[in-house]
Amino acid sequence: MAMEDGTSKSLGYCGDTGGDYDVLQWDTREDCEVRQILDRVADKWSLLVIALLDRRSLRFTELRHMIDGISQRMLTRTLRHLERDGLVSRTVHPTVPPRVDYELTSLGATLHDTIRALVTWTEEHQNQIAAARAAYDVRVAAEQKAAENEAAEREAIARDVLAGRH
């Protein structure tokens, strides 16, 4: 049986990402994992773990102390997910108590290059983003104030009508 044009024999293949690809096609095939992978590697904890493991392997406790605000449970889940995806390797040393080290795999190191580019872009554009946020906040506050004034005017008109003054 011939395969349909554009159909891939490979599970998880969602089309190429070069040229004119459609971002929406990531969700069109049940076996497409692009969305799930992006959800996993782009969350804040995964990004921080990958960034920290770039220079050297680290113990669980070192990672926990270096990542402000992460709970032990969340760090454990994040590391397990990254290990499952092949981005982080876990080494248990037979000591008492056991020592566990985490390090980036070669695949994880390739993702770190992408993260570094994202961080560089963020650093270069942080002032523009801050200005956009401030302008947005001013605009939303003005719109909210105008909506409140309009609602107050409608209430006043309604009171006048009910009182027979209009």
Backbone as ProteinMPNN parsed JSONL, in Angstrom:
{"seq_chain_A": "MAMEDGTSKSLGYCGDTGGDYDVLQWDTREDCEVRQILDRVADKWSLLVIALLDRRSLRFTELRHMIDGISQRMLTRTLRHLERDGLVSRTVHPTVPPRVDYELTSLGATLHDTIRALVTWTEEHQNQIAAARAAYDVRVAAEQKAAENEAAEREAIARDVLAGRH", "coords_chain_A": {"N_chain_A": [[0.843, -1.18, 0.0], [0.648, 2.138, -0.908], [2.077, 5.042, 0.536], [0.45, 8.017, 1.579], [0.96, 11.174, 0.007], [3.251, 13.278, 1.627], [3.104, 11.958, 4.002], [4.739, 10.502, 6.747], [6.721, 7.68, 7.609], [7.765, 7.556, 10.08], [7.089, 7.556, 13.507], [5.916, 10.284, 15.394], [6.871, 12.195, 13.707], [6.313, 15.362, 12.486], [6.282, 16.884, 10.247], [8.523, 19.04, 8.429], [10.721, 21.523, 9.871], [11.704, 23.536, 8.484], [11.709, 26.238, 6.099], [8.468, 26.973, 4.962], [6.794, 26.203, 7.383], [3.973, 25.209, 9.332], [3.037, 26.263, 12.394], [0.764, 25.452, 13.73], [0.384, 22.832, 12.949], [1.681, 21.254, 14.727], [-0.045, 20.291, 16.61], [-1.817, 18.711, 15.209], [-1.529, 16.011, 14.685], [-1.958, 13.015, 16.404], [0.245, 11.508, 17.287], [2.321, 13.268, 17.338], [5.019, 14.705, 18.909], [6.169, 17.144, 19.316], [4.965, 19.386, 20.58], [4.657, 18.428, 23.232], [7.33, 18.032, 23.943], [8.352, 20.625, 23.706], [6.797, 21.868, 25.69], [7.904, 20.626, 27.905], [10.74, 21.152, 27.902], [10.832, 23.887, 27.841], [9.89, 24.965, 30.173], [10.251, 26.951, 33.179], [11.809, 25.746, 35.245], [13.16, 23.605, 34.028], [14.7, 24.988, 32.128], [16.407, 26.432, 33.841], [17.765, 24.338, 35.196], [19.088, 23.074, 33.055], [20.702, 25.182, 32.196], [22.343, 25.539, 34.473], [23.684, 23.114, 34.58], [25.414, 23.257, 32.513], [28.143, 23.924, 32.822], [29.292, 22.053, 34.593], [28.954, 18.861, 36.289], [26.438, 18.448, 38.783], [25.386, 17.972, 42.16], [22.271, 16.866, 43.572], [21.522, 18.379, 45.846], [23.137, 20.634, 45.503], [22.044, 21.729, 43.168], [19.481, 22.314, 44.119], [19.999, 24.297, 46.029], [20.994, 26.269, 44.378], [18.907, 26.995, 42.751], [16.604, 29.223, 43.199], [13.599, 29.105, 44.969], [12.596, 26.652, 44.063], [10.98, 23.62, 44.857], [11.812, 20.583, 46.627], [10.399, 18.401, 45.616], [9.581, 19.381, 43.072], [12.045, 19.816, 41.821], [12.991, 17.193, 41.754], [11.054, 16.001, 40.048], [11.492, 17.526, 37.72], [14.168, 16.872, 37.082], [13.876, 14.104, 36.649], [12.175, 14.085, 34.398], [13.827, 15.392, 32.526], [15.901, 13.571, 32.434], [14.558, 11.329, 31.423], [13.944, 12.278, 28.883], [16.419, 12.236, 27.777], [18.19, 14.308, 28.144], [19.578, 14.859, 30.435], [21.888, 13.14, 32.473], [22.058, 10.781, 35.112], [23.99, 9.902, 37.832], [24.583, 7.538, 40.256], [26.453, 7.247, 43.105], [28.024, 4.721, 44.962], [27.95, 5.324, 47.935], [27.693, 6.124, 51.45], [25.881, 8.589, 52.953], [24.087, 7.895, 49.821], [25.485, 9.381, 46.911], [24.394, 11.468, 44.389], [24.87, 12.496, 41.165], [24.237, 14.883, 38.596], [24.342, 15.529, 35.128], [24.625, 17.229, 31.97], [23.688, 15.529, 29.014], [25.107, 14.777, 25.769], [23.104, 15.468, 24.005], [21.563, 17.161, 25.626], [23.419, 19.209, 25.924], [23.373, 20.335, 23.387], [20.893, 21.537, 23.439], [21.364, 23.423, 25.36], [22.862, 25.331, 23.995], [20.892, 26.54, 22.459], [19.31, 27.607, 24.504], [21.124, 29.423, 25.558], [21.236, 31.233, 23.43], [18.619, 32.219, 23.558], [18.672, 33.453, 26.083], [20.61, 35.405, 25.588], [19.276, 36.906, 23.621], [17.173, 37.83, 25.224], [18.546, 39.39, 27.114], [19.553, 41.382, 25.405], [17.218, 42.635, 24.605], [15.791, 43.378, 26.834], [15.28, 45.984, 27.841], [13.612, 47.11, 25.9], [11.44, 45.405, 26.16], [10.694, 45.932, 28.785], [9.89, 48.602, 28.478], [7.731, 48.232, 26.718], [6.037, 46.749, 28.369], [5.526, 48.646, 30.386], [4.206, 50.641, 28.886], [1.979, 49.176, 28.079], [0.783, 48.654, 30.587], [0.098, 51.283, 31.354], [-1.714, 51.918, 29.311], [-3.729, 49.949, 29.716], [-4.562, 50.636, 32.299], [-5.622, 53.182, 31.779], [-7.701, 52.48, 30.035], [-9.257, 50.952, 31.771], [-9.958, 52.901, 33.646], [-11.443, 54.597, 31.992], [-13.553, 52.87, 31.348], [-14.669, 52.536, 33.88], [-15.52, 55.177, 34.374], [-17.406, 55.444, 32.327], [-19.26, 53.495, 33.124], [-20.104, 54.651, 35.508], [-21.324, 56.954, 34.525], [-23.448, 55.793, 33.097], [-24.831, 54.644, 35.229], [-25.593, 56.969, 36.582], [-27.306, 58.136, 34.702], [-29.26, 56.147, 34.616], [-30.23, 56.319, 37.231], [-31.304, 58.912, 37.138], [-33.303, 58.543, 35.202], [-34.959, 56.683, 36.485], [-35.74, 58.274, 38.58], [-37.291, 60.045, 37.303], [-36.245, 62.288, 36.122], [-35.267, 62.62, 33.615]], "CA_chain_A": [[0.0, 0.0, 0.0], [1.456, 3.344, -1.032], [1.812, 6.052, 1.567], [-0.061, 9.278, 1.098], [1.955, 12.231, -0.149], [3.45, 14.065, 2.842], [3.007, 11.104, 5.184], [6.018, 9.932, 7.142], [6.658, 6.381, 8.271], [8.335, 7.712, 11.407], [6.203, 8.077, 14.537], [6.365, 11.53, 15.994], [7.27, 13.154, 12.693], [5.215, 16.312, 12.318], [6.627, 17.778, 9.151], [9.828, 19.666, 8.662], [10.659, 22.832, 10.526], [12.362, 24.506, 7.614], [10.852, 26.869, 5.1], [7.124, 27.432, 5.305], [6.094, 25.25, 8.228], [2.814, 25.736, 10.038], [3.147, 25.963, 13.821], [-0.45, 24.779, 14.182], [0.406, 21.407, 12.633], [2.24, 20.53, 15.864], [-1.126, 19.674, 17.369], [-2.785, 18.063, 14.34], [-1.364, 14.563, 14.676], [-1.952, 12.477, 17.759], [1.551, 10.978, 17.663], [3.314, 14.339, 17.239], [5.498, 15.001, 20.256], [6.841, 18.443, 19.367], [4.331, 20.225, 21.598], [4.986, 17.918, 24.563], [8.751, 18.278, 24.198], [8.499, 22.065, 23.956], [6.242, 22.144, 27.018], [8.81, 20.089, 28.916], [12.062, 21.784, 27.976], [10.745, 25.345, 27.908], [9.401, 25.479, 31.448], [11.312, 27.706, 33.856], [12.71, 24.917, 36.032], [14.037, 22.87, 33.103], [15.668, 25.945, 31.576], [17.413, 26.73, 34.868], [18.585, 23.144, 35.426], [19.964, 22.896, 31.897], [21.705, 26.257, 32.227], [23.29, 25.293, 35.557], [24.49, 21.922, 34.316], [26.272, 23.489, 31.353], [29.572, 24.015, 33.15], [29.807, 20.88, 35.308], [27.917, 18.053, 36.928], [26.065, 18.962, 40.093], [24.597, 17.103, 43.023], [20.895, 17.31, 43.77], [21.474, 19.449, 46.847], [23.727, 21.835, 44.911], [21.03, 22.298, 42.276], [18.383, 22.86, 44.926], [20.46, 25.556, 46.636], [21.271, 27.243, 43.319], [17.663, 27.388, 42.081], [15.763, 29.88, 44.187], [12.16, 28.91, 44.873], [12.169, 25.319, 43.626], [10.809, 22.655, 45.944], [12.511, 19.308, 46.416], [9.536, 17.598, 44.743], [9.618, 19.916, 41.704], [13.368, 19.539, 41.267], [13.018, 15.756, 41.458], [10.241, 15.785, 38.837], [12.172, 18.15, 36.579], [15.332, 16.047, 36.742], [13.39, 12.831, 36.076], [11.692, 14.353, 33.041], [14.981, 15.681, 31.671], [16.616, 12.304, 32.262], [13.741, 10.504, 30.527], [14.062, 12.831, 27.532], [17.789, 12.072, 27.308], [18.914, 15.576, 28.22], [20.38, 14.842, 31.659], [22.208, 11.799, 32.971], [22.077, 10.686, 36.573], [24.962, 8.905, 38.292], [24.494, 7.257, 41.691], [27.718, 6.741, 43.636], [27.742, 3.816, 46.09], [28.491, 5.831, 49.197], [26.676, 6.303, 52.485], [24.666, 8.401, 52.163], [24.367, 7.847, 48.386], [25.715, 10.66, 46.24], [23.823, 11.441, 43.04], [25.309, 13.618, 40.331], [23.496, 15.095, 37.35], [25.076, 16.28, 34.132], [23.999, 17.262, 30.652], [24.142, 14.591, 27.993], [25.484, 15.53, 24.564], [21.854, 16.035, 23.497], [21.247, 18.293, 26.497], [24.365, 20.3, 25.621], [22.915, 21.034, 22.17], [19.779, 22.389, 23.852], [21.908, 24.559, 26.098], [23.24, 26.362, 23.018], [19.651, 27.245, 22.121], [18.937, 28.385, 25.682], [22.055, 30.547, 25.627], [20.782, 32.201, 22.425], [17.408, 32.824, 24.095], [19.084, 34.353, 27.164], [21.282, 36.535, 24.951], [18.219, 37.727, 23.024], [16.445, 38.471, 26.319], [19.394, 40.449, 27.653], [19.651, 42.468, 24.422], [15.922, 43.281, 24.394], [15.064, 43.55, 28.088], [14.817, 47.364, 27.999], [12.461, 47.276, 25.015], [10.335, 44.647, 26.752], [10.262, 46.698, 29.964], [9.157, 49.766, 27.975], [6.454, 47.738, 26.187], [5.211, 46.396, 29.522], [5.095, 49.887, 31.04], [3.208, 51.258, 28.009], [0.779, 48.338, 28.18], [0.172, 48.896, 31.892], [-0.511, 52.613, 31.316], [-2.876, 51.83, 28.422], [-4.775, 49.153, 30.379], [-5.084, 51.434, 33.413], [-6.46, 54.23, 31.18], [-8.91, 51.83, 29.525], [-10.048, 50.569, 32.937], [-10.509, 54.137, 34.204], [-12.489, 55.05, 31.069], [-14.691, 51.958, 31.509], [-15.298, 52.862, 35.16], [-16.219, 56.458, 34.191], [-18.566, 55.171, 31.487], [-20.226, 52.785, 33.954], [-20.638, 55.629, 36.464], [-22.238, 57.811, 33.764], [-24.652, 55.001, 32.828], [-25.552, 54.545, 36.5], [-26.196, 58.275, 36.863], [-28.429, 58.283, 33.771], [-30.297, 55.225, 35.06], [-30.849, 56.897, 38.436], [-32.12, 60.049, 36.696], [-34.495, 58.029, 34.53], [-35.82, 56.108, 37.518], [-36.259, 59.365, 39.414], [-38.149, 60.843, 36.457], [-35.588, 63.571, 35.816], [-34.68, 62.634, 32.282]], "C_chain_A": [[0.888, 1.244, 0.0], [1.069, 4.328, 0.061], [1.315, 7.324, 0.892], [1.068, 10.293, 0.972], [2.049, 13.039, 1.139], [3.342, 13.25, 4.115], [4.361, 10.491, 5.472], [5.807, 8.602, 7.823], [7.114, 6.48, 9.721], [7.306, 8.269, 12.382], [6.776, 9.359, 15.109], [6.823, 12.566, 14.985], [6.104, 14.077, 12.415], [5.459, 17.242, 11.154], [7.96, 18.418, 9.444], [9.643, 21.013, 9.316], [11.397, 23.876, 9.711], [11.344, 25.158, 6.703], [9.531, 27.335, 5.662], [6.383, 26.408, 6.143], [4.973, 25.956, 8.976], [2.889, 25.306, 11.495], [1.932, 25.177, 14.294], [-0.441, 23.287, 13.886], [1.031, 20.594, 13.763], [1.164, 19.774, 16.62], [-2.074, 18.849, 16.512], [-2.66, 16.551, 14.317], [-1.221, 14.074, 16.104], [-0.569, 12.036, 18.208], [2.669, 12.016, 17.551], [3.739, 14.769, 18.639], [6.151, 16.368, 20.38], [6.276, 19.296, 20.488], [4.707, 19.763, 23.003], [6.445, 18.179, 24.912], [8.977, 19.755, 24.496], [7.954, 22.439, 25.332], [7.217, 21.731, 28.106], [10.084, 20.919, 29.017], [11.994, 23.295, 28.128], [10.183, 25.861, 29.226], [10.58, 26.07, 32.241], [12.287, 26.822, 34.619], [13.671, 24.151, 35.125], [15.099, 23.787, 32.519], [16.78, 26.232, 32.581], [18.334, 25.54, 35.117], [19.571, 22.962, 34.282], [21.06, 23.956, 31.892], [22.756, 25.996, 33.3], [24.202, 24.098, 35.289], [25.429, 22.1, 33.128], [27.755, 23.401, 31.696], [30.134, 22.748, 33.797], [28.643, 20.062, 35.844], [27.673, 18.619, 38.328], [25.265, 17.916, 40.859], [23.209, 17.71, 43.185], [20.842, 18.501, 44.725], [22.086, 20.745, 46.32], [22.717, 22.521, 43.992], [19.92, 22.971, 43.08], [18.776, 24.194, 45.558], [20.664, 26.646, 45.588], [20.004, 27.766, 42.632], [16.699, 27.923, 43.132], [14.286, 29.57, 43.928], [11.698, 27.531, 44.438], [12.048, 24.396, 44.837], [11.582, 21.379, 45.615], [11.722, 18.439, 45.444], [9.627, 18.07, 43.288], [10.975, 19.669, 41.064], [13.492, 18.06, 40.897], [12.25, 15.461, 40.178], [10.946, 16.331, 37.603], [13.351, 17.301, 36.136], [14.913, 14.714, 36.126], [12.914, 13.017, 34.644], [12.852, 14.605, 32.082], [15.807, 14.419, 31.423], [15.862, 11.407, 31.282], [13.864, 10.971, 29.082], [15.478, 12.746, 26.981], [18.635, 13.324, 27.372], [19.866, 15.642, 29.403], [20.68, 13.39, 32.01], [22.382, 11.874, 34.482], [23.049, 9.574, 36.949], [24.851, 8.764, 39.797], [25.812, 6.633, 42.12], [27.433, 5.903, 44.877], [28.44, 4.256, 47.372], [27.35, 5.901, 50.207], [26.84, 7.698, 53.06], [24.991, 8.411, 50.665], [24.549, 9.254, 47.811], [25.204, 10.52, 44.819], [24.261, 12.701, 42.313], [24.47, 13.673, 39.062], [24.388, 15.884, 36.408], [24.324, 16.247, 32.822], [24.555, 16.142, 29.79], [24.576, 15.42, 26.79], [24.239, 16.158, 23.928], [21.448, 17.265, 24.318], [22.153, 19.481, 26.241], [23.943, 21.044, 24.361], [21.737, 21.941, 22.495], [20.296, 23.601, 24.611], [22.334, 25.68, 25.157], [22.017, 27.201, 22.627], [19.208, 28.125, 23.284], [19.832, 29.611, 25.807], [21.641, 31.636, 24.621], [19.527, 32.928, 22.912], [17.742, 33.823, 25.205], [19.765, 35.599, 26.586], [20.258, 37.481, 24.326], [17.479, 38.502, 24.103], [17.25, 39.621, 26.904], [19.458, 41.647, 26.713], [18.354, 43.26, 24.302], [15.154, 43.573, 25.68], [14.545, 44.974, 28.283], [13.601, 47.641, 27.121], [11.238, 46.562, 25.591], [9.801, 45.389, 27.974], [9.45, 47.917, 29.531], [7.783, 49.351, 27.436], [5.513, 47.382, 27.33], [4.663, 47.645, 30.204], [4.018, 50.575, 30.21], [1.887, 50.489, 28.062], [0.04, 48.619, 29.486], [-0.529, 50.249, 31.938], [-1.79, 52.572, 30.471], [-4.028, 51.07, 29.088], [-5.389, 49.927, 31.539], [-6.009, 52.534, 32.886], [-7.773, 53.642, 30.662], [-9.833, 51.443, 30.687], [-10.72, 51.799, 33.548], [-11.636, 54.663, 33.318], [-13.732, 54.173, 31.201], [-15.426, 52.248, 32.82], [-16.084, 54.162, 35.057], [-17.495, 56.262, 33.372], [-19.658, 54.459, 32.293], [-20.874, 53.738, 34.953], [-21.635, 56.549, 35.766], [-23.546, 57.075, 33.475], [-25.501, 54.868, 34.091], [-26.272, 55.853, 36.817], [-27.41, 58.498, 35.972], [-29.591, 57.392, 34.222], [-30.985, 55.753, 36.306], [-31.766, 58.055, 38.082], [-33.399, 59.574, 36.038], [-35.475, 57.47, 35.55], [-36.441, 57.19, 38.396], [-37.16, 60.286, 38.605], [-37.56, 62.169, 36.058], [-35.074, 63.617, 34.397], [-35.715, 62.666, 31.221]], "O_chain_A": [[1.784, 1.368, 0.835], [-0.093, 4.434, 0.454], [1.718, 7.654, -0.224], [2.022, 10.266, 1.749], [1.023, 13.444, 1.687], [3.477, 13.801, 5.208], [5.048, 10.019, 4.567], [4.822, 8.413, 8.536], [6.865, 5.567, 10.508], [6.715, 9.32, 12.133], [7.988, 9.489, 15.281], [7.134, 13.697, 15.358], [5.003, 13.605, 12.132], [4.865, 18.319, 11.105], [8.468, 18.35, 10.564], [8.549, 21.577, 9.316], [11.678, 24.971, 10.196], [10.227, 24.661, 6.562], [9.474, 28.002, 6.695], [5.429, 25.799, 5.66], [5.033, 27.162, 9.215], [2.811, 24.115, 11.797], [2.056, 24.322, 15.171], [-1.191, 22.54, 14.514], [0.926, 19.368, 13.764], [1.435, 18.726, 17.207], [-3.057, 18.326, 17.036], [-3.619, 15.87, 13.955], [-0.472, 14.635, 16.903], [-0.233, 12.171, 19.385], [3.844, 11.669, 17.662], [2.902, 15.152, 19.457], [6.641, 16.717, 21.454], [7.035, 19.871, 21.269], [5.034, 20.578, 23.865], [6.76, 18.512, 26.054], [9.706, 20.1, 25.426], [8.564, 23.227, 26.055], [7.342, 22.416, 29.121], [10.461, 21.343, 30.109], [12.983, 23.925, 28.504], [10.014, 27.069, 29.389], [11.74, 25.733, 32.003], [13.483, 27.114, 34.643], [14.862, 24.058, 35.421], [16.267, 23.409, 32.425], [17.956, 26.272, 32.219], [19.548, 25.709, 35.237], [20.756, 22.721, 34.513], [22.219, 23.652, 31.612], [23.944, 26.211, 33.06], [25.355, 24.078, 35.721], [26.165, 21.176, 32.779], [28.535, 22.849, 30.921], [31.296, 22.401, 33.588], [27.498, 20.513, 35.852], [28.566, 19.183, 38.96], [24.565, 17.09, 40.273], [23.003, 18.904, 42.964], [20.192, 19.507, 44.439], [21.613, 21.833, 46.648], [22.556, 23.741, 44.033], [19.481, 24.072, 42.747], [17.963, 25.117, 45.613], [20.518, 27.829, 45.894], [20.015, 28.831, 42.015], [16.063, 27.16, 43.859], [13.788, 29.749, 42.817], [10.496, 27.267, 44.445], [12.902, 24.394, 45.723], [11.952, 21.139, 44.466], [12.299, 17.813, 44.555], [9.736, 17.25, 42.376], [11.046, 19.343, 39.878], [14.037, 17.723, 39.846], [12.749, 14.743, 39.311], [10.99, 15.673, 36.564], [13.517, 17.038, 34.945], [15.541, 14.25, 35.174], [13.216, 12.2, 33.775], [12.86, 14.096, 30.962], [16.345, 14.226, 30.334], [16.473, 10.794, 30.406], [13.887, 10.153, 28.162], [15.72, 13.141, 25.84], [19.681, 13.403, 26.729], [20.843, 16.39, 29.381], [19.825, 12.518, 31.86], [22.796, 12.892, 35.038], [22.949, 8.451, 36.453], [25.004, 9.738, 40.533], [26.238, 5.617, 41.57], [26.68, 6.332, 45.753], [29.398, 3.628, 47.823], [26.182, 5.753, 49.848], [27.896, 7.973, 53.63], [26.057, 8.885, 50.274], [23.844, 10.19, 48.189], [25.543, 9.562, 44.123], [24.05, 13.819, 42.783], [24.051, 12.646, 38.529], [25.103, 16.793, 36.83], [23.497, 15.367, 32.581], [25.749, 15.846, 29.833], [24.426, 16.642, 26.796], [24.311, 17.255, 23.376], [21.04, 18.284, 23.76], [21.718, 20.63, 26.329], [24.133, 22.256, 24.27], [21.593, 23.005, 21.892], [19.726, 24.687, 24.512], [22.182, 26.856, 25.488], [22.109, 28.42, 22.484], [18.778, 29.26, 23.078], [19.361, 30.704, 26.121], [21.694, 32.824, 24.936], [19.392, 34.133, 22.697], [17.165, 34.909, 25.262], [19.521, 36.714, 27.045], [20.352, 38.7, 24.475], [17.186, 39.686, 23.933], [16.711, 40.698, 27.162], [19.423, 42.793, 27.159], [18.382, 44.435, 23.935], [13.991, 43.974, 25.627], [13.462, 45.152, 28.84], [12.668, 48.325, 27.542], [10.123, 47.076, 25.51], [8.589, 45.463, 28.175], [8.432, 48.232, 30.147], [6.789, 50.039, 27.669], [4.321, 47.681, 27.267], [3.485, 47.703, 30.556], [3.022, 51.043, 30.76], [0.812, 51.087, 28.088], [-1.177, 48.8, 29.492], [-1.622, 50.362, 32.492], [-2.819, 53.121, 30.865], [-5.176, 51.509, 29.025], [-6.602, 49.882, 31.743], [-7.059, 52.794, 33.473], [-8.834, 54.242, 30.835], [-11.051, 51.594, 30.591], [-11.892, 51.756, 33.922], [-12.663, 55.12, 33.821], [-14.851, 54.685, 31.169], [-16.656, 52.21, 32.868], [-17.192, 54.257, 35.587], [-18.536, 56.84, 33.684], [-20.839, 54.78, 32.162], [-22.073, 53.638, 35.214], [-22.671, 56.89, 36.336], [-24.626, 57.655, 33.591], [-26.727, 54.965, 34.04], [-27.418, 55.847, 37.264], [-28.436, 58.995, 36.437], [-30.748, 57.811, 34.215], [-32.206, 55.646, 36.427], [-32.859, 58.186, 38.633], [-34.468, 60.133, 36.282], [-36.672, 57.747, 35.491], [-37.553, 57.023, 38.896], [-37.739, 61.219, 39.161], [-38.293, 63.088, 35.692], [-34.473, 64.622, 34.016], [-35.385, 62.682, 30.036]]}, "name": "protein", "num_of_chains": 1, "seq": "MAMEDGTSKSLGYCGDTGGDYDVLQWDTREDCEVRQILDRVADKWSLLVIALLDRRSLRFTELRHMIDGISQRMLTRTLRHLERDGLVSRTVHPTVPPRVDYELTSLGATLHDTIRALVTWTEEHQNQIAAARAAYDVRVAAEQKAAENEAAEREAIARDVLAGRH"}
